[in-house]
Amino acid sequence: MLVLVRIVHSIFGLISLASIAVIYYCGIVGEPHPLLLPACIAILLEGLAMVVSGFRCPLEPFHRKYGDDKGFFGLFLPKALVPYAVPFLSVATVIGFLLLLRIE
């Protein structure tokens, strides 16, 4: 079951990273793309889920329930960097949204 939780979490993570990439692309080129609206919705829903869960990943309890003590970011980041992953991605996302102000 832990493998399934990690796979689901990885899919959400890939969607989030792809969404941030689309937002940056559109902000940098200054033009909208057909994927911009779905990307913004995905990121805003992720942010809402984080707020509702007390600024902790809503999938974290599932990791713990099935014996995962690393959590999602602990799978591929050094332990010292794990606490900075969400703040870094949050700032990167805000910067991406600010770049969208360039779209005419």
MMTF fields as JSON, N, C-alpha, C and O atoms, coordinates in Angstrom:
{
  "mmtfVersion": "1.0.0",
  "mmtfProducer": "UNKNOWN",
  "numBonds": 415,
  "numAtoms": 416,
  "numGroups": 104,
  "numChains": 1,
  "numModels": 1,
  "chainsPerModel": [1],
  "groupsPerChain": [104],
  "chainIdList": ["A"],
  "bondAtomList": [4, 2, 8, 6, 12, 10, 16, 14, 20, 18, 24, 22, 28, 26, 32, 30, 36, 34, 40, 38, 44, 42, 48, 46, 52, 50, 56, 54, 60, 58, 64, 62, 68, 66, 72, 70, 76, 74, 80, 78, 84, 82, 88, 86, 92, 90, 96, 94, 100, 98, 104, 102, 108, 106, 112, 110, 116, 114, 120, 118, 124, 122, 128, 126, 132, 130, 136, 134, 140, 138, 144, 142, 148, 146, 152, 150, 156, 154, 160, 158, 164, 162, 168, 166, 172, 170, 176, 174, 180, 178, 184, 182, 188, 186, 192, 190, 196, 194, 200, 198, 204, 202, 208, 206, 212, 210, 216, 214, 220, 218, 224, 222, 228, 226, 232, 230, 236, 234, 240, 238, 244, 242, 248, 246, 252, 250, 256, 254, 260, 258, 264, 262, 268, 266, 272, 270, 276, 274, 280, 278, 284, 282, 288, 286, 292, 290, 296, 294, 300, 298, 304, 302, 308, 306, 312, 310, 316, 314, 320, 318, 324, 322, 328, 326, 332, 330, 336, 334, 340, 338, 344, 342, 348, 346, 352, 350, 356, 354, 360, 358, 364, 362, 368, 366, 372, 370, 376, 374, 380, 378, 384, 382, 388, 386, 392, 390, 396, 394, 400, 398, 404, 402, 408, 406, 412, 410],
  "bondOrderList": [1, 1, 1, 1, 1, 1, 1, 1, 1, 1, 1, 1, 1, 1, 1, 1, 1, 1, 1, 1, 1, 1, 1, 1, 1, 1, 1, 1, 1, 1, 1, 1, 1, 1, 1, 1, 1, 1, 1, 1, 1, 1, 1, 1, 1, 1, 1, 1, 1, 1, 1, 1, 1, 1, 1, 1, 1, 1, 1, 1, 1, 1, 1, 1, 1, 1, 1, 1, 1, 1, 1, 1, 1, 1, 1, 1, 1, 1, 1, 1, 1, 1, 1, 1, 1, 1, 1, 1, 1, 1, 1, 1, 1, 1, 1, 1, 1, 1, 1, 1, 1, 1, 1],
  "groupList": [{"groupName": "MET", "atomNameList": ["N", "CA", "C", "O"], "elementList": ["N", "C", "C", "O"], "formalChargeList": [0, 0, 0, 0], "bondAtomList": [1, 0, 2, 1, 3, 2], "bondOrderList": [1, 1, 2], "singleLetterCode": "M", "chemCompType": "L-PEPTIDE LINKING"}, {"groupName": "LEU", "atomNameList": ["N", "CA", "C", "O"], "elementList": ["N", "C", "C", "O"], "formalChargeList": [0, 0, 0, 0], "bondAtomList": [1, 0, 2, 1, 3, 2], "bondOrderList": [1, 1, 2], "singleLetterCode": "L", "chemCompType": "L-PEPTIDE LINKING"}, {"groupName": "VAL", "atomNameList": ["N", "CA", "C", "O"], "elementList": ["N", "C", "C", "O"], "formalChargeList": [0, 0, 0, 0], "bondAtomList": [1, 0, 2, 1, 3, 2], "bondOrderList": [1, 1, 2], "singleLetterCode": "V", "chemCompType": "L-PEPTIDE LINKING"}, {"groupName": "ARG", "atomNameList": ["N", "CA", "C", "O"], "elementList": ["N", "C", "C", "O"], "formalChargeList": [0, 0, 0, 0], "bondAtomList": [1, 0, 2, 1, 3, 2], "bondOrderList": [1, 1, 2], "singleLetterCode": "R", "chemCompType": "L-PEPTIDE LINKING"}, {"groupName": "ILE", "atomNameList": ["N", "CA", "C", "O"], "elementList": ["N", "C", "C", "O"], "formalChargeList": [0, 0, 0, 0], "bondAtomList": [1, 0, 2, 1, 3, 2], "bondOrderList": [1, 1, 2], "singleLetterCode": "I", "chemCompType": "L-PEPTIDE LINKING"}, {"groupName": "HIS", "atomNameList": ["N", "CA", "C", "O"], "elementList": ["N", "C", "C", "O"], "formalChargeList": [0, 0, 0, 0], "bondAtomList": [1, 0, 2, 1, 3, 2], "bondOrderList": [1, 1, 2], "singleLetterCode": "H", "chemCompType": "L-PEPTIDE LINKING"}, {"groupName": "SER", "atomNameList": ["N", "CA", "C", "O"], "elementList": ["N", "C", "C", "O"], "formalChargeList": [0, 0, 0, 0], "bondAtomList": [1, 0, 2, 1, 3, 2], "bondOrderList": [1, 1, 2], "singleLetterCode": "S", "chemCompType": "L-PEPTIDE LINKING"}, {"groupName": "PHE", "atomNameList": ["N", "CA", "C", "O"], "elementList": ["N", "C", "C", "O"], "formalChargeList": [0, 0, 0, 0], "bondAtomList": [1, 0, 2, 1, 3, 2], "bondOrderList": [1, 1, 2], "singleLetterCode": "F", "chemCompType": "L-PEPTIDE LINKING"}, {"groupName": "GLY", "atomNameList": ["N", "CA", "C", "O"], "elementList": ["N", "C", "C", "O"], "formalChargeList": [0, 0, 0, 0], "bondAtomList": [1, 0, 2, 1, 3, 2], "bondOrderList": [1, 1, 2], "singleLetterCode": "G", "chemCompType": "PEPTIDE LINKING"}, {"groupName": "ALA", "atomNameList": ["N", "CA", "C", "O"], "elementList": ["N", "C", "C", "O"], "formalChargeList": [0, 0, 0, 0], "bondAtomList": [1, 0, 2, 1, 3, 2], "bondOrderList": [1, 1, 2], "singleLetterCode": "A", "chemCompType": "L-PEPTIDE LINKING"}, {"groupName": "TYR", "atomNameList": ["N", "CA", "C", "O"], "elementList": ["N", "C", "C", "O"], "formalChargeList": [0, 0, 0, 0], "bondAtomList": [1, 0, 2, 1, 3, 2], "bondOrderList": [1, 1, 2], "singleLetterCode": "Y", "chemCompType": "L-PEPTIDE LINKING"}, {"groupName": "CYS", "atomNameList": ["N", "CA", "C", "O"], "elementList": ["N", "C", "C", "O"], "formalChargeList": [0, 0, 0, 0], "bondAtomList": [1, 0, 2, 1, 3, 2], "bondOrderList": [1, 1, 2], "singleLetterCode": "C", "chemCompType": "L-PEPTIDE LINKING"}, {"groupName": "GLU", "atomNameList": ["N", "CA", "C", "O"], "elementList": ["N", "C", "C", "O"], "formalChargeList": [0, 0, 0, 0], "bondAtomList": [1, 0, 2, 1, 3, 2], "bondOrderList": [1, 1, 2], "singleLetterCode": "E", "chemCompType": "L-PEPTIDE LINKING"}, {"groupName": "PRO", "atomNameList": ["N", "CA", "C", "O"], "elementList": ["N", "C", "C", "O"], "formalChargeList": [0, 0, 0, 0], "bondAtomList": [1, 0, 2, 1, 3, 2], "bondOrderList": [1, 1, 2], "singleLetterCode": "P", "chemCompType": "L-PEPTIDE LINKING"}, {"groupName": "LYS", "atomNameList": ["N", "CA", "C", "O"], "elementList": ["N", "C", "C", "O"], "formalChargeList": [0, 0, 0, 0], "bondAtomList": [1, 0, 2, 1, 3, 2], "bondOrderList": [1, 1, 2], "singleLetterCode": "K", "chemCompType": "L-PEPTIDE LINKING"}, {"groupName": "ASP", "atomNameList": ["N", "CA", "C", "O"], "elementList": ["N", "C", "C", "O"], "formalChargeList": [0, 0, 0, 0], "bondAtomList": [1, 0, 2, 1, 3, 2], "bondOrderList": [1, 1, 2], "singleLetterCode": "D", "chemCompType": "L-PEPTIDE LINKING"}, {"groupName": "THR", "atomNameList": ["N", "CA", "C", "O"], "elementList": ["N", "C", "C", "O"], "formalChargeList": [0, 0, 0, 0], "bondAtomList": [1, 0, 2, 1, 3, 2], "bondOrderList": [1, 1, 2], "singleLetterCode": "T", "chemCompType": "L-PEPTIDE LINKING"}],
  "groupTypeList": [0, 1, 2, 1, 2, 3, 4, 2, 5, 6, 4, 7, 8, 1, 4, 6, 1, 9, 6, 4, 9, 2, 4, 10, 10, 11, 8, 4, 2, 8, 12, 13, 5, 13, 1, 1, 1, 13, 9, 11, 4, 9, 4, 1, 1, 12, 8, 1, 9, 0, 2, 2, 6, 8, 7, 3, 11, 13, 1, 12, 13, 7, 5, 3, 14, 10, 8, 15, 15, 14, 8, 7, 7, 8, 1, 7, 1, 13, 14, 9, 1, 2, 13, 10, 9, 2, 13, 7, 1, 6, 2, 9, 16, 2, 4, 8, 7, 1, 1, 1, 1, 3, 4, 12],
  "groupIdList": [1, 2, 3, 4, 5, 6, 7, 8, 9, 10, 11, 12, 13, 14, 15, 16, 17, 18, 19, 20, 21, 22, 23, 24, 25, 26, 27, 28, 29, 30, 31, 32, 33, 34, 35, 36, 37, 38, 39, 40, 41, 42, 43, 44, 45, 46, 47, 48, 49, 50, 51, 52, 53, 54, 55, 56, 57, 58, 59, 60, 61, 62, 63, 64, 65, 66, 67, 68, 69, 70, 71, 72, 73, 74, 75, 76, 77, 78, 79, 80, 81, 82, 83, 84, 85, 86, 87, 88, 89, 90, 91, 92, 93, 94, 95, 96, 97, 98, 99, 100, 101, 102, 103, 104],
  "secStructList": [7, 2, 2, 2, 2, 2, 2, 2, 2, 2, 2, 2, 2, 2, 2, 2, 2, 2, 2, 2, 2, 2, 2, 2, 2, 2, 2, 2, 2, 6, 1, 7, 7, 6, 6, 2, 2, 2, 2, 2, 2, 2, 2, 2, 2, 2, 2, 2, 2, 2, 2, 2, 6, 6, 1, 1, 7, 6, 6, 2, 2, 2, 2, 2, 2, 6, 6, 7, 1, 1, 6, 6, 4, 4, 4, 6, 1, 7, 6, 6, 6, 2, 2, 2, 2, 2, 2, 2, 2, 2, 2, 2, 2, 2, 2, 2, 2, 2, 2, 4, 4, 4, 7, 7],
  "xCoordList": [0.833, 0.0, 0.869, 0.51, 2.015, 2.914, 3.381, 3.519, 3.622, 4.042, 2.942, 3.229, 1.705, 0.579, 0.495, 0.274, 0.67, 0.649, 1.757, 1.536, 2.945, 4.067, 3.803, 4.153, 3.196, 2.889, 1.862, 2.041, 0.794, -0.24, 0.371, 0.109, 1.186, 1.822, 2.755, 2.823, 3.462, 4.36, 3.593, 4.047, 2.437, 1.607, 1.159, 1.23, 0.693, 0.31, 1.507, 1.374, 2.665, 3.873, 4.255, 4.624, 4.168, 4.486, 3.498, 3.883, 2.223, 1.219, 1.518, 1.408, 1.894, 2.21, 3.424, 3.406, 4.487, 5.697, 5.435, 5.927, 4.665, 4.316, 3.475, 3.638, 2.585, 1.746, 2.595, 2.389, 3.548, 4.453, 5.254, 5.471, 5.693, 6.452, 5.607, 6.102, 4.344, 3.447, 3.262, 3.285, 3.081, 2.897, 4.134, 4.017, 5.318, 6.557, 6.707, 7.077, 6.421, 6.535, 5.667, 6.131, 4.408, 3.491, 3.933, 3.842, 4.409, 4.869, 6.109, 6.245, 7.007, 8.253, 8.007, 8.54, 7.191, 6.935, 5.881, 5.75, 5.131, 4.15, 2.886, 2.148, 2.632, 1.434, 0.771, 1.453, -0.554, -1.237, -1.062, -0.756, -1.255, -1.191, -2.469, -3.01, -2.966, -4.195, -4.115, -5.145, -2.915, -2.771, -2.664, -2.589, -2.655, -2.468, -3.612, -3.357, -4.836, -5.967, -5.974, -6.109, -5.831, -5.775, -4.59, -4.708, -3.465, -2.297, -2.576, -2.246, -3.181, -3.513, -4.521, -4.393, -5.514, -6.517, -5.86, -6.15, -4.975, -4.303, -3.488, -3.523, -2.755, -1.922, -2.792, -2.494, -3.85, -4.725, -5.433, -5.617, -5.828, -6.442, -5.429, -5.765, -4.197, -3.153, -2.932, -2.811, -2.88, -2.723, -3.882, -3.677, -5.089, -6.267, -6.196, -6.521, -5.773, -5.64, -4.615, -4.805, -3.533, -2.506, -3.058, -2.803, -3.807, -4.385, -5.365, -5.327, -6.24, -7.251, -6.597, -7.121, -5.454, -4.79, -3.764, -2.903, -3.852, -2.956, -1.542, -0.582, -1.409, -0.113, 0.792, 2.018, 0.158, 0.873, 0.249, -0.927, 1.033, 0.515, -0.633, -0.493, -1.761, -2.892, -2.604, -3.31, -1.586, -1.253, -0.26, -0.002, 0.293, 1.276, 0.751, 1.486, -0.498, -1.0, -0.996, -0.797, -1.214, -1.19, 0.225, 0.42, 1.203, 2.596, 2.882, 3.433, 2.508, 2.771, 1.996, 2.519, 0.733, -0.118, 0.512, 0.372, 1.197, 1.771, 3.275, 3.978, 3.759, 5.121, 6.209, 7.386, 5.846, 6.846, 7.274, 6.495, 8.508, 8.99, 9.724, 10.092, 9.939, 10.647, 9.717, 10.128, 8.494, 7.602, 7.966, 8.902, 7.238, 7.443, 8.792, 9.55, 9.103, 10.35, 11.577, 12.666, 11.404, 12.505, 12.957, 14.031, 12.14, 12.505, 13.632, 14.407, 13.735, 14.731, 15.53, 16.378, 15.281, 16.062, 16.851, 16.403, 18.027, 18.741, 17.896, 17.139, 18.033, 17.212, 17.274, 16.276, 18.442, 18.605, 17.768, 17.419, 17.45, 16.696, 15.186, 14.429, 14.743, 13.305, 12.448, 11.403, 12.838, 11.981, 11.838, 10.923, 12.729, 12.705, 11.979, 11.776, 11.59, 10.983, 9.671, 9.507, 8.747, 7.447, 7.595, 7.007, 8.356, 8.528, 9.171, 8.771, 10.161, 10.814, 9.814, 9.73, 9.065, 8.09, 6.968, 6.428, 6.621, 5.592, 6.068, 5.331, 7.293, 7.846, 7.992, 7.675, 8.468, 8.615, 7.263, 7.177, 6.22, 4.888, 4.385, 3.821, 4.579, 4.162, 4.896, 4.29, 6.186, 6.952, 6.382, 6.27, 6.024, 5.419, 4.12, 3.876, 3.288, 2.033, 2.299, 1.58, 3.307, 3.658, 4.136, 3.877, 4.828, 5.264, 4.068, 4.164, 2.961, 1.774, 1.213, 0.435, 1.609, 1.147, 1.652, 1.139, 2.655, 3.206, 2.3, 2.443, 1.376, 0.517, -0.445, -1.1, -0.517, -1.412, -2.743, -3.606],
  "yCoordList": [-1.203, 0.0, 1.256, 2.267, 1.184, 2.338, 2.706, 3.887, 1.713, 1.982, 2.739, 3.667, 2.355, 3.042, 4.497, 5.398, 4.724, 6.096, 6.919, 8.068, 6.34, 7.064, 7.34, 8.409, 6.398, 6.608, 7.728, 8.618, 7.686, 8.736, 10.096, 11.087, 10.129, 11.384, 11.875, 13.075, 10.971, 11.347, 11.91, 12.854, 11.335, 11.858, 13.278, 14.16, 13.499, 14.864, 15.808, 16.947, 15.334, 16.158, 16.52, 17.661, 15.557, 15.829, 16.81, 17.685, 16.651, 17.598, 18.997, 19.972, 19.1, 20.411, 21.033, 22.212, 20.244, 20.782, 21.169, 22.195, 20.351, 20.681, 21.955, 22.779, 22.113, 23.312, 24.56, 25.594, 24.451, 25.58, 25.896, 27.064, 24.862, 25.072, 25.801, 26.703, 25.419, 26.089, 27.546, 28.432, 27.792, 29.171, 30.002, 31.134, 29.455, 30.176, 30.41, 31.502, 29.386, 29.526, 30.681, 31.549, 30.681, 31.735, 33.101, 34.094, 33.152, 34.422, 34.938, 36.142, 34.047, 34.461, 34.896, 35.912, 34.119, 34.498, 35.593, 36.233, 35.806, 36.883, 36.579, 37.488, 35.293, 34.893, 33.706, 32.845, 33.662, 32.513, 31.255, 31.333, 30.121, 28.817, 28.079, 28.342, 27.171, 26.456, 25.719, 25.47, 25.374, 24.682, 25.624, 25.174, 26.935, 27.875, 27.815, 27.753, 27.83, 27.795, 26.502, 26.568, 25.316, 24.107, 24.111, 23.611, 24.664, 24.727, 25.615, 25.262, 26.76, 27.674, 27.04, 27.16, 26.372, 25.711, 24.62, 24.496, 23.83, 22.751, 23.315, 22.779, 24.394, 24.99, 25.614, 25.479, 26.287, 26.898, 25.839, 26.034, 24.725, 23.635, 23.016, 22.673, 22.876, 22.351, 23.297, 22.856, 24.586, 25.565, 25.528, 25.623, 25.391, 25.293, 24.042, 24.094, 22.926, 21.69, 21.859, 21.352, 22.57, 22.811, 23.695, 23.438, 24.724, 25.621, 24.852, 24.961, 24.077, 23.322, 22.307, 22.033, 21.752, 20.741, 21.349, 20.64, 22.66, 23.299, 23.489, 23.406, 23.743, 23.96, 22.736, 22.845, 21.579, 20.305, 19.543, 19.721, 18.716, 17.953, 17.051, 16.331, 17.085, 16.246, 14.746, 13.923, 14.389, 12.975, 12.465, 11.264, 13.361, 12.968, 11.91, 10.977, 12.022, 10.976, 9.575, 8.58, 9.504, 8.201, 7.625, 6.419, 8.503, 8.037, 7.426, 6.329, 8.137, 7.659, 6.381, 5.455, 6.348, 5.188, 3.899, 2.838, 3.998, 2.81, 2.683, 1.973, 3.386, 3.166, 3.959, 3.619, 4.996, 5.809, 6.95, 7.86, 6.888, 7.943, 9.052, 10.062, 8.873, 9.882, 10.97, 12.122, 10.624, 11.562, 11.669, 11.018, 12.478, 12.554, 13.149, 12.534, 14.34, 14.989, 14.251, 14.368, 13.502, 12.724, 11.593, 11.023, 11.271, 10.214, 10.625, 9.778, 11.927, 12.34, 13.581, 14.029, 14.134, 15.279, 14.872, 14.03, 15.473, 15.235, 15.72, 16.683, 15.049, 15.347, 16.827, 17.392, 17.454, 18.858, 19.799, 20.896, 19.387, 20.253, 20.044, 20.896, 18.944, 18.613, 19.737, 20.048, 20.36, 21.417, 22.644, 23.446, 22.788, 23.974, 23.735, 24.677, 22.508, 22.186, 22.935, 23.577, 22.863, 23.524, 25.046, 25.683, 25.658, 27.113, 27.532, 28.533, 26.773, 27.102, 27.023, 27.941, 25.935, 25.781, 26.814, 27.245, 27.207, 28.244, 29.583, 30.265, 29.956, 31.217, 31.148, 32.109, 30.02, 29.863, 30.002, 30.589, 29.469, 29.563, 31.0, 31.457, 31.706, 33.118, 33.929, 34.76, 33.692, 34.397, 34.071, 34.952, 32.809, 32.425, 33.161, 33.634, 33.258, 34.001, 35.482, 36.107, 36.044, 37.446, 37.642, 38.678, 36.645, 36.729, 36.771, 37.327, 36.188, 36.191, 37.601, 37.838, 38.516, 39.906, 40.505, 41.527, 39.876, 40.364, 40.04, 40.639, 39.101, 38.705, 39.83, 40.378, 40.16, 41.242, 40.731, 41.513],
  "zCoordList": [0.0, 0.0, 0.0, -0.603, 0.68, 0.708, -0.695, -1.016, -1.522, -2.901, -3.638, -4.394, -3.427, -4.064, -3.597, -4.406, -2.3, -1.767, -2.407, -2.789, -2.526, -3.146, -4.621, -5.123, -5.313, -6.734, -6.897, -7.728, -6.11, -6.181, -5.855, -6.536, -4.807, -4.408, -5.512, -5.778, -6.143, -7.237, -8.426, -9.073, -8.713, -9.813, -9.501, -10.357, -8.264, -7.874, -7.959, -8.407, -7.531, -7.587, -9.014, -9.291, -9.914, -11.315, -11.945, -12.719, -11.602, -12.105, -11.589, -12.333, -10.326, -9.743, -10.405, -10.76, -10.575, -11.218, -12.672, -13.143, -13.379, -14.764, -14.811, -15.711, -13.848, -13.799, -13.559, -14.195, -12.638, -12.39, -13.647, -13.971, -14.355, -15.593, -16.64, -17.316, -16.776, -17.733, -17.341, -18.195, -16.055, -15.577, -15.885, -16.356, -15.626, -15.937, -17.438, -17.869, -18.222, -19.675, -20.166, -20.905, -19.75, -20.195, -19.687, -20.408, -18.457, -17.913, -18.623, -18.837, -18.988, -19.645, -21.084, -21.529, -21.819, -23.214, -23.322, -24.365, -22.247, -22.246, -23.019, -23.401, -23.25, -23.985, -23.295, -22.74, -23.329, -22.721, -23.566, -24.756, -22.953, -23.603, -23.208, -22.133, -24.037, -23.671, -22.325, -21.7, -21.88, -20.598, -19.4, -18.257, -19.664, -18.563, -17.55, -16.348, -17.998, -17.065, -16.241, -15.02, -16.877, -16.05, -15.079, -13.96, -15.493, -14.612, -13.407, -12.274, -13.656, -12.547, -11.602, -10.383, -12.151, -11.314, -10.469, -9.279, -11.081, -10.334, -9.178, -8.07, -9.431, -8.386, -7.29, -6.103, -7.686, -6.685, -5.837, -4.636, -6.449, -5.676, -4.716, -3.583, -5.175, -4.292, -3.108, -1.965, -3.392, -2.319, -1.34, -0.13, -1.848, -0.994, -0.114, 1.072, -0.695, 0.081, 1.198, 2.303, 0.911, 1.933, 3.053, 4.229, 2.694, 3.708, 4.59, 5.816, 3.957, 4.698, 5.642, 6.722, 5.233, 6.071, 7.02, 7.541, 7.246, 8.211, 7.696, 8.462, 6.407, 5.754, 5.839, 5.867, 5.879, 5.79, 4.626, 4.309, 4.015, 2.883, 3.343, 4.332, 2.637, 3.028, 2.878, 3.461, 2.111, 1.933, 2.976, 3.05, 3.774, 4.787, 5.762, 6.089, 6.24, 7.146, 6.518, 7.215, 5.207, 4.537, 4.508, 4.657, 4.315, 4.369, 5.742, 5.843, 6.774, 8.142, 8.451, 9.07, 8.004, 8.279, 7.75, 8.358, 6.626, 6.007, 6.261, 5.542, 7.299, 7.76, 7.063, 7.179, 6.349, 5.66, 6.578, 6.861, 7.033, 7.926, 7.179, 7.778, 5.876, 5.088, 4.563, 4.424, 4.277, 3.617, 2.148, 1.685, 1.427, -0.02, -0.394, -1.144, 0.119, -0.266, 0.262, -0.301, 1.33, 1.878, 0.963, 1.157, -0.031, -0.968, -1.9, -2.346, -2.204, -3.185, -2.796, -3.568, -1.635, -1.157, 0.084, 0.862, 0.268, 1.527, 2.701, 2.581, 3.821, 4.995, 5.386, 5.833, 5.218, 5.601, 4.722, 5.158, 3.509, 2.592, 2.653, 2.188, 3.209, 3.238, 3.832, 3.26, 4.948, 5.506, 4.604, 4.788, 3.641, 2.776, 1.455, 0.688, 1.18, -0.111, -0.343, -1.38, 0.595, 0.417, 0.385, -0.489, 1.298, 1.187, -0.139, -0.733, -0.601, -1.871, -3.024, -3.84, -3.092, -4.174, -4.073, -5.091, -2.864, -2.69, -3.239, -3.952, -2.91, -3.417, -4.931, -5.632, -5.434, -6.886, -7.584, -8.663, -6.976, -7.564, -7.564, -8.559, -6.477, -6.419, -7.484, -8.16, -7.634, -8.67, -10.047, -10.9, -10.264, -11.548, -11.805, -12.916, -10.783, -10.95, -11.21, -11.989, -10.578, -10.831, -12.273, -12.886, -12.798, -14.187, -15.148, -16.242, -14.735, -15.595, -15.802, -16.726, -14.95, -15.12, -16.417, -16.874, -17.012, -18.284, -19.477, -20.543, -19.304, -20.424, -20.738, -19.852, -22.001, -22.445, -22.865, -23.264]
}
